[in-house]
Amino acid sequence: MAELEIGAGKSARRGYSLDEISIVPSRRTRDAADVDVSFRLDAFDLAIPVFASALDAVVSPGSAACLGALGGIAAINLEGLWTRYEDPEPLLAEIALLDPAKATPRLQEIYAEPIKPTLLIERVRALGSDGMISCGAVTPQRAAELAPAILSAELDILMIQGTVVSAEHVASGVDPLNLRRFIYELDIPIVVGGCSSYQTALHLMRTGAVGVLVGVGSGGTGESRGVLGIGVPQATAIADAAGARSRHLEETGVYVQVIADGGMSKGGDIAKAIACGADAVMIGSALAAASEAPGHGSIWPNSSFHQRLPRGTVERVGTLGTMEEILLGPSSEPTGRLNLVGALRQSMAMSGYATIREFHKAEVVVGEVPGERSVQASSS
């Protein structure tokens, strides 16, 4: 891809957000009922390619069971309120009503409560008690510390998730997490991220992870770009990770799932993410608007309560409908926020593709931006 000159000493690639691209319908269409949106992660088969973000406002044991029954997976935050407090419900209700401009000190105070390994084990076992897939997320900084409790709880899938996760972390005075060794020794399917570049995605795939999360921060609820200046437009990040997946498959014969994380609130966003190369999506704010969500119509990113550099705050999303209505319909509003999976099916049908992997071949068009002509592209 050609680089643009920022100035005499700096050039850059042009990146594209999901809002800037559209899917081109093909000459052949098919019935939406014949479209298969199922997804397989390691040994686990899912009816829909949807993960719920590991946010306290989105995932509780109850909402995780609800999403599991619909065919998706909810990742509970193993460093969140559910592993710090016996009964976090009053705190969740309190946070939902906080003034966003003044919420940070109270969030930092609430999340200063230590994580309790016994509670972690209890929550994970509750997730899998009805035969559902249990999935939990930790940060790289806490992964080794919480590993004994995770193993004791018999978690099905572990996510090692941060604003940015790299395969090689350099630090003086501490022993950083060796992802390759950790994944090999833990013997649990592990998904790692976020990442936003070809090289980082490829290196994460080489650690033995079964999936990589693509995206920086916590999507629309975080402020990583404003606070840190870090971020890559999501369409470009997904396409780069998909390219890394192809190379890794050629090198090893192993297909690593690409999971788009953040920046998707409508059915069209999900369809475009998968057309760009994602195998599944992880969504937060869309599911925070479900009546079953524990955040009472509000959402806040995991970076919002960072003790030294908080990023993001409490955001009101309201309650739109049940989780089933949001994901599977039926829809009673025209904006694309209900029946997200139905919209994905329809998009695939209008493009003529029957499976998610086939949909990766969909042609996309980049809309006009100031000073540029329309450019068409087709993934290989």
Residue pairs with C-beta under 8 A, 6 or more apart in sequence:
1 13
1 14
2 14
3 11
3 12
3 13
4 11
4 12
4 13
4 14
5 11
6 12
13 236
15 232
15 233
15 235
15 236
15 237
16 233
16 235
16 236
16 366
17 233
17 234
17 235
17 263
18 233
18 234
18 235
18 263
18 264
18 269
18 272
18 273
18 276
20 233
20 235
20 366
20 367
20 369
21 235
21 272
21 276
21 364
21 365
21 366
21 367
22 272
22 364
22 365
22 367
23 271
23 272
23 275
23 347
23 351
23 362
23 363
23 364
24 351
24 362
24 363
24 364
24 365
24 376
25 350
25 351
25 352
26 351
26 352
26 353
26 362
26 363
27 352
28 352
29 349
29 350
29 351
29 352
30 349
30 352
30 353
30 354
31 349
32 342
32 345
32 346
32 348
32 349
34 349
34 354
35 345
35 348
35 349
35 353
35 354
35 355
36 354
36 355
36 356
37 47
37 48
37 49
37 341
37 344
37 345
37 348
37 356
38 45
38 46
38 47
38 48
38 49
38 356
39 45
39 46
39 48
39 49
39 257
39 279
39 280
39 356
40 46
41 73
41 157
41 189
41 191
41 210
41 211
41 257
41 280
42 157
42 189
42 210
43 189
44 73
44 133
44 156
44 157
44 189
46 71
46 72
46 73
46 133
46 280
47 70
47 71
47 72
48 70
48 71
48 72
48 327
48 328
48 341
49 72
49 274
49 279
49 280
49 281
49 344
49 356
50 67
50 71
50 72
50 73
50 280
50 281
50 282
50 283
50 327
50 340
50 341
51 72
51 73
51 74
51 75
51 135
51 259
51 280
51 281
51 282
51 283
52 58
52 59
52 63
52 64
52 67
52 72
52 73
52 74
52 75
52 282
52 283
52 284
52 287
53 59
53 75
53 218
53 219
53 261
53 262
53 282
53 283
53 284
53 287
54 75
54 76
54 77
54 78
54 80
54 136
54 137
54 159
54 161
54 302
55 77
55 80
55 218
55 221
55 284
55 288
55 295
55 299
55 300
55 301
55 302
56 77
56 80
56 81
56 82
56 88
56 92
56 294
56 295
56 300
57 92
57 95
57 96
57 284
57 288
57 293
57 294
57 295
57 298
57 299
57 300
58 74
58 284
58 287
58 288
58 293
58 294
58 295
58 299
59 74
59 75
59 76
59 77
59 294
60 76
60 82
60 293
60 294
61 76
61 82
61 123
61 126
61 127
62 292
62 294
63 74
63 287
63 290
63 292
63 293
63 294
63 323
64 74
64 76
64 127
64 132
64 135
65 127
65 130
65 132
66 290
66 292
66 323
66 324
67 73
67 74
67 287
67 323
67 327
68 74
68 130
68 132
68 133
69 132
70 323
70 324
70 327
70 328
72 327
73 133
73 135
73 157
74 135
75 135
75 136
75 137
75 157
75 159
75 161
75 282
76 82
76 123
76 124
76 127
76 135
76 136
76 137
77 83
77 136
77 137
77 302
78 115
78 120
78 123
78 124
78 136
78 137
78 138
78 142
78 146
78 150
79 115
79 137
79 138
79 139
79 142
79 146
79 302
80 111
80 302
81 88
81 91
81 92
81 110
81 111
82 88
82 119
82 123
83 115
83 116
83 119
83 120
83 123
84 111
84 113
84 114
84 115
84 116
84 119
85 91
85 113
85 119
86 119
88 294
89 294
91 110
92 294
92 295
92 296
93 296
94 106
95 103
95 106
95 107
95 110
95 295
95 298
95 300
95 314
96 295
96 296
96 297
96 298
96 314
97 298
98 106
98 107
98 314
100 313
100 314
100 315
100 316
101 313
103 300
103 304
103 313
103 314
104 304
104 305
104 310
104 313
107 300
107 304
107 305
107 310
107 313
107 314
108 305
108 306
108 307
108 310
110 305
111 305
112 307
115 142
115 146
117 146
117 148
117 149
118 149
120 136
120 146
120 149
120 150
120 153
121 149
121 152
121 153
123 136
123 153
124 134
124 136
124 150
124 153
124 154
124 155
125 134
125 153
125 154
127 134
127 135
127 136
128 134
128 154
128 156
133 156
133 157
134 153
134 154
134 155
134 156
134 157
135 155
135 156
135 157
135 158
135 159
136 150
136 155
136 157
136 158
136 159
137 158
137 159
137 160
137 161
138 146
138 150
138 158
138 159
138 160
138 161
139 160
139 161
139 162
140 160
140 162
140 165
140 169
140 176
140 177
140 179
141 162
141 177
143 160
143 177
143 182
144 177
144 182
147 182
147 186
150 158
150 186
150 188
151 186
151 188
155 188
156 188
156 189
157 188
157 189
157 190
157 191
158 186
158 188
158 189
158 190
158 191
159 190
159 191
159 192
159 193
159 213
160 177
160 179
160 182
160 190
160 191
160 192
160 193
161 191
161 192
161 193
161 194
161 213
162 194
163 194
163 216
163 217
163 218
163 222
163 224
163 228
163 230
163 303
163 311
164 194
164 195
164 196
164 216
164 230
165 192
165 193
165 194
165 195
165 204
165 213
166 195
166 200
166 203
166 204
167 179
167 180
167 200
167 203
167 204
167 206
167 207
168 203
169 176
169 177
170 176
179 192
179 204
179 207
179 209
180 206
180 207
180 208
182 190
183 190
183 192
183 207
183 208
183 209
184 208
189 210
190 208
190 209
190 210
191 209
191 210
191 211
191 212
191 213
191 257
191 259
192 204
192 207
192 209
192 211
192 212
192 213
193 204
193 212
193 213
193 214
193 215
193 259
193 261
194 213
194 214
194 215
194 216
194 217
194 261
194 262
195 201
195 204
195 212
195 213
195 214
195 237
195 241
196 214
196 215
196 216
196 231
196 232
196 237
196 240
197 232
197 237
197 240
198 240
198 241
198 243
198 244
199 244
201 212
201 214
201 240
201 241
201 244
201 245
201 258
202 244
202 247
202 248
204 212
205 212
205 244
205 245
205 248
205 254
205 256
206 248
209 256
210 256
210 257
211 256
211 257
211 258
211 259
211 279
211 280
212 241
212 256
212 257
212 258
212 259
213 259
213 261
213 282
214 234
214 237
214 238
214 241
214 258
214 259
214 260
214 261
214 278
215 234
215 237
215 260
215 261
215 262
215 263
215 282
216 224
216 225
216 230
216 231
216 232
216 237
216 262
217 223
217 224
217 225
217 230
217 231
217 262
217 301
217 303
217 311
217 312
218 224
218 262
218 284
218 301
218 302
218 303
218 312
219 261
219 262
219 263
219 264
219 284
219 285
219 301
220 262
220 263
220 265
220 285
221 284
221 285
221 299
221 300
221 301
221 304
221 312
221 315
222 262
222 301
222 303
222 304
222 311
222 312
223 303
223 311
223 312
223 313
224 230
224 231
224 303
224 311
225 231
226 311
227 309
227 311
228 311
232 240
234 260
234 262
234 263
234 264
234 273
235 272
235 273
235 276
238 258
238 260
238 273
238 276
238 277
238 278
239 276
239 277
239 379
241 258
241 277
241 278
242 258
242 276
242 277
242 278
242 360
242 379
243 277
245 255
245 256
245 258
245 277
246 380
248 254
248 256
249 255
249 256
257 279
257 280
258 277
258 278
258 279
258 280
259 278
259 279
259 280
259 281
259 282
260 273
260 274
260 276
260 278
260 280
260 281
260 282
261 281
261 282
262 282
262 284
263 269
264 270
264 273
264 281
264 283
264 286
265 283
265 285
265 286
265 337
266 286
266 335
266 336
266 337
266 340
266 343
267 336
267 339
267 340
267 341
267 342
267 343
267 344
267 346
267 347
268 336
268 343
268 347
270 281
270 283
270 340
270 341
270 343
270 344
271 343
271 344
271 347
271 348
272 364
273 281
274 280
274 281
274 344
274 356
274 359
274 360
275 347
275 351
275 359
275 360
275 362
275 364
275 379
276 364
276 379
277 360
277 379
279 356
279 357
280 356
283 340
284 299
285 299
285 315
285 317
286 326
286 337
286 340
287 293
287 323
287 326
288 295
288 297
288 298
288 299
288 317
289 297
289 317
289 318
289 319
289 320
289 321
289 326
289 337
290 319
290 320
290 321
290 322
290 323
290 326
291 319
291 321
291 322
291 323
292 322
292 323
293 319
293 323
297 316
297 317
297 318
297 319
298 314
298 315
298 316
298 317
299 314
299 315
299 317
300 312
300 313
300 314
300 315
301 311
301 312
303 310
303 311
303 312
304 310
304 311
304 312
304 313
304 314
320 326
320 333
320 337
320 338
321 332
321 338
325 331
325 338
325 339
326 337
326 338
326 339
326 340
327 339
327 340
327 341
328 339
328 341
328 342
329 338
329 339
329 342
330 338
330 339
331 338
331 339
331 342
332 338
336 343
348 354
348 356
348 359
351 359
351 362
353 359
353 361
353 362
360 379
361 378
361 379
362 378
362 379
363 376
363 377
363 378
364 376
364 377
364 378
364 379
365 374
365 375
365 376
365 377
366 374
366 375
366 376
366 377
367 374
368 374
